[in-house]
Amino acid sequence: MQWRPWFSSALLGRITCSPLIVYPERRICKHPEQLSDWLFGTTGALAHALAPLRGRSGKGETRECAVWLALRYISGDLKQENVSRIVVIDWSMIGDLVMLSPCIRAIRAHYPKAHLALLGQPVSIATYKQNSQVNELIPYERSGGDFDLASFRKTLGVIRAGRYDLAYIFHNSFGSALMAWLGRVRERVGYRHELRDLLLTKRLRRPEKRQHLIETKADMLRMSGLDVADMHEEVSIDAPAAALWVRDKLGPNFGRNRPIIAVALGATMEYKRWSREGLNAYLNMFPVNSCDFVFLGSPADRQLYEGVYSYNNTVVDLIGQTTIEELTWVLNRADLFVGPDSGPVHLAVGRNTPVVALFGPTDPMICGPYQYERSVVVRSERICPSCDAKHSKHVRQCLHTLEAHEVYYASIGLLARYCPRWTLATA
């Protein structure tokens, strides 16, 4: 295969953190390991293009930059005793960060004295605010999209100032590996993916078998020599502050004699949201005075609840009124959470709250509650006409077809097993 490098000279002239773009001759590279041979065959052009990234320019610096690049690419493993500062990079969504908690525990156990930082989106890393195993949270604001260069450079400055010895890069993107590379992290561990090989010092092959995301994340550490045995999801909270806030928001008598059921409808995609008609039918299946409901969601979810109300039981509306930390406090107090495949499902699991997880096209065997007996997955097997017209090329299921009685029977089953107040309320 003939490799041909292309560089955005205009972009490289404007910024100091531009990604290198390499294209094969009208083909997509299916074997990234070939990039190493290509690298050393084109060091002149590559080094000349990357010189501005290292603060060098001019033909006289090309050879020096080429040598530096080669050394960075083939650098060996660090000894455990030489690792004092570690950064974990994962700017995924909230649920993914909660599923990262087994790996955080494993890294801390392997490096008990190291400074451990977690880099990610502010809303996601907020789930680690009270986690004693993480020493530092580094926010990377990505609301401007993948090409928000100002935000990238700001976070890059933090990484460089931190002088990290080791980076575990769980986010499987070119940009995450680029940040660690430009941040001068000595050892960079991650899965192989397209051009990331150029930027990683320990390049691992992602398992091809179908398995849960928690296992996929853990396998990266296992292949790096770390032991990951405890696989449960965990979210730490400030318990005294949580108790005071919940009491103030919900009232002192809310849930005293009846179970609290927290409900969320919001999800990133329309076909992952349960319909308001389904929720309304579900709420009114519960007997009079048998439970108390709490509605949860972001301000954008407000329209999803229009016309939804329980005629038999109390409802507290907290839509758009909670931070991620406060949302976790509510889920910690709840006796049951019902919601679609989204971050709150994993927050509830992380607080050991029983969960009815609603799934459609996404696979619960990959991203659902993992090894958690206090959960029931209710999955839709059909797609509604509206979603079929909009998304039929990509999905064959949606939550709009989910029957309320399926969710109801899953809910009362969990309440009967794990909530004594449910027995009293229905006696």
Buried (B, 14 or more C-beta within 10 A) or exposed (E): EEBEBEBBEEBBEEBBBBBBEBEBEEEEBEEBEBBBEBBEEBBEBBBBBBBBBBEBEEEEBBEEBBEBBBEBBEEEEBEEEEBEBBBBBBBBBBBBBBBBBBBBBBBBBBBEEBBBBBBBBBBBBBBBBBBEBBBBBBBBBBEEEEEBBEBBBEBBEBBEEBEBBBBBBBBBBBBBBBBBBBBBBBBBBBBBBBBBBBBBBBBBEEEEEEBBBBBBBBBBBBBBEBEBEEBBBBBBBBEEEBBEBBEEBBEEEBBEEBBBBBBBBBBEBEBBBBBBEBBBBBBBBBEEEBBBBBBBBBEEBBEBBEEBEBEBBBBBBBBEBBEBBBBBBBBBBBBBBBBBBBBBBBBBBBBBBBBBBBBBBBEBEBBBBBEBEBBBBBBBEEBBEEBBEBBEEEBBBBBBBBEBEBBBBBBBEBBEEBBEBBEEBBE
